[in-house]
Amino acid sequence: TALVTGASKGIGRCYALQLAELGYNVVMVSLTESDLEQTAKEVAQVNKKVWVRHLVKDMATLSAAEELYAWTEQEGIKVDVLINNAGIFSFCDILDTPAERIERIILLHDITATKMCRLYAEDMAKRGGGRILNMSSYSIWMPYPGLSLYSASKAYLKSFSVAFSKEVRDKGVYVTAICPAGIATDLYGLS
């Protein structure tokens, strides 16, 4: 079973589709109910041998990781692959960025992703292993004005992933961070 956050559009949607094609049951989490339901239907059509579950959840809150983990436990879902894909893009100077947006970006990219890794990796280790993929960004190597918040939050996620992968590898849990460059997705408000 694979759990994908930010699964209704863009890269998360592609992950969900490919995982179903590979034979994984898929748990999809996203913020927008209509988009999530539509994408879940598409994912379910890819492979009739797998099941698809979805949950509407705002992952940019302090308790999101614990709430999602509790939900998967309550539903009897054991996650073998975790993809921390949910993201918020911001191209804005810090002095022009509302404090609430700063908090949500750091919560989502750093705090929630870290807690998700902690919760699910512990469970994976108890069951003999698993895989975690964290979505960082190519922008970590180019901290340009306007990207200071976004690139810094993604730099944390990459650095954390590298160190955490070394902590859990001997427990059979493999952690990877990928750093894609700009991709034409809804993250940038292109639709």
ZIPEBEL-V652914 format. One record per residue. N is the residue number from 1. PHI is phi in radians with two decimals (* if undefined). BURIAL is + if it has 9 or more other ideal C-beta (glycine too) atoms within 8 Angstrom, else -. D_CENTER is the distance of its C-alpha to the mean C-alpha in Angstrom with 2 decimals. Layout:
BEGIN
N,PHI,BURIAL,D_CENTER
N,PHI,BURIAL,D_CENTER
END
This chain:
BEGIN
1,*,+,14.84
2,-2.03,+,11.25
3,-1.98,+,8.46
4,-2.15,+,5.86
5,-1.61,+,4.17
6,1.10,+,6.00
7,-1.59,+,8.16
8,-1.48,+,11.51
9,-2.50,+,12.18
10,0.98,+,12.08
11,-1.11,+,10.05
12,-1.06,+,7.77
13,-1.06,+,11.30
14,-1.08,-,12.67
15,-1.05,+,10.44
16,-1.05,+,11.44
17,-1.09,+,14.97
18,-1.18,-,15.35
19,-1.12,+,14.22
20,-1.09,+,16.73
21,-1.06,-,19.26
22,-1.36,-,19.00
23,1.76,-,19.79
24,-1.50,+,16.67
25,-1.17,+,16.51
26,-2.20,+,13.31
27,-1.85,+,11.67
28,-1.94,+,10.04
29,-2.20,+,8.78
30,-2.78,+,9.53
31,-1.53,+,12.06
32,-1.82,-,14.94
33,-1.06,-,16.91
34,-1.11,-,19.08
35,-1.13,+,16.54
36,-1.14,+,14.45
37,-1.07,+,17.78
38,-1.11,+,18.97
39,-1.17,+,16.06
40,-1.06,+,16.22
41,-1.10,-,19.92
42,-1.10,+,19.45
43,-1.12,+,17.20
44,-1.11,+,19.84
45,-1.34,-,22.54
46,-1.17,-,21.27
47,-2.58,-,22.33
48,-1.23,-,24.60
49,-1.52,-,24.34
50,-1.96,+,20.81
51,-1.84,-,19.67
52,-2.24,+,16.85
53,-2.10,+,15.82
54,-2.47,+,13.97
55,-2.45,+,13.49
56,-1.46,+,13.68
57,-2.71,+,12.11
58,-1.47,-,11.80
59,-1.47,+,8.99
60,-1.68,+,11.08
61,-2.25,-,13.76
62,-1.11,-,15.16
63,-1.83,-,15.18
64,-1.03,+,11.97
65,-1.09,+,10.71
66,-1.11,+,14.31
67,-1.15,+,14.81
68,-1.17,+,12.06
69,-1.06,+,13.33
70,-1.06,-,16.83
71,-1.11,+,16.30
72,-1.13,+,15.26
73,-1.12,-,18.22
74,-1.06,-,20.49
75,-1.47,-,19.76
76,1.27,-,20.43
77,-1.63,+,17.15
78,-1.85,-,16.63
79,-1.58,+,13.31
80,-1.70,+,14.17
81,-2.29,+,11.01
82,-2.00,+,7.54
83,-2.09,+,4.72
84,-1.46,+,1.86
85,-1.89,+,2.60
86,-0.96,+,4.31
87,-2.65,+,7.30
88,-2.22,+,11.00
89,-1.65,-,13.66
90,-2.51,+,16.97
91,-2.05,-,20.13
92,-2.83,+,22.61
93,-1.05,-,24.86
94,-1.00,-,24.07
95,-1.14,-,27.44
96,-1.78,-,26.62
97,-1.66,+,23.17
98,-1.02,-,23.45
99,-0.98,-,22.72
100,-1.11,-,20.47
101,-1.22,+,18.18
102,-1.01,+,18.21
103,-1.08,-,17.27
104,-1.12,+,14.35
105,-1.15,+,12.82
106,-1.16,+,13.46
107,-1.01,+,12.30
108,-1.20,+,8.81
109,-1.25,+,8.36
110,-1.96,+,10.60
111,-1.22,+,11.78
112,-1.09,+,9.03
113,-1.07,+,6.88
114,-1.12,+,10.42
115,-1.12,+,11.47
116,-1.05,+,8.83
117,-1.03,+,10.02
118,-1.04,+,13.48
119,-1.15,+,13.68
120,-1.33,+,12.38
121,-1.15,+,14.03
122,-1.06,-,17.19
123,-1.17,+,17.34
124,-1.04,+,16.70
125,-1.07,+,19.44
126,-1.10,-,21.79
127,-1.68,-,21.49
128,1.81,-,22.08
129,2.46,+,18.78
130,3.07,+,15.38
131,-2.34,+,12.69
132,-2.26,+,9.41
133,-2.13,+,7.73
134,-1.89,+,6.29
135,-1.53,+,6.58
136,-1.64,+,9.74
137,-2.80,+,12.58
138,-1.07,+,16.20
139,-1.12,+,17.27
140,-1.13,+,17.28
141,-1.68,-,20.60
142,-2.50,-,22.03
143,-1.29,+,21.88
144,-1.35,-,23.95
145,-0.98,-,25.29
146,1.63,-,23.07
147,-1.92,+,19.91
148,-1.00,+,20.64
149,-1.24,+,17.98
150,-1.08,+,15.12
151,-1.17,+,16.19
152,-1.17,+,16.92
153,-1.17,+,13.57
154,-1.33,+,12.01
155,-1.15,+,15.05
156,-1.00,+,14.39
157,-1.08,+,10.97
158,-1.18,+,12.90
159,-1.07,-,15.87
160,-1.04,+,14.25
161,-1.07,+,12.68
162,-1.10,+,16.18
163,-1.20,-,18.01
164,-1.10,+,15.92
165,-1.05,+,16.23
166,-1.27,-,19.96
167,-1.25,-,20.08
168,-1.92,+,18.69
169,-1.03,+,19.95
170,-1.22,-,23.29
171,-1.73,+,21.67
172,1.47,+,20.31
173,-1.82,+,16.63
174,-1.90,+,15.40
175,-2.04,+,12.67
176,-2.32,+,12.03
177,-2.04,+,10.75
178,-1.99,-,11.50
179,-2.23,+,13.07
180,-1.23,+,13.79
181,-1.42,-,16.56
182,-0.99,-,17.01
183,-2.21,-,16.24
184,-1.24,-,17.85
185,-2.24,+,15.12
186,-1.16,-,15.18
187,-0.96,+,13.12
188,-1.64,-,16.62
189,1.22,-,18.50
190,-1.49,-,20.38
191,-1.56,-,20.93
END
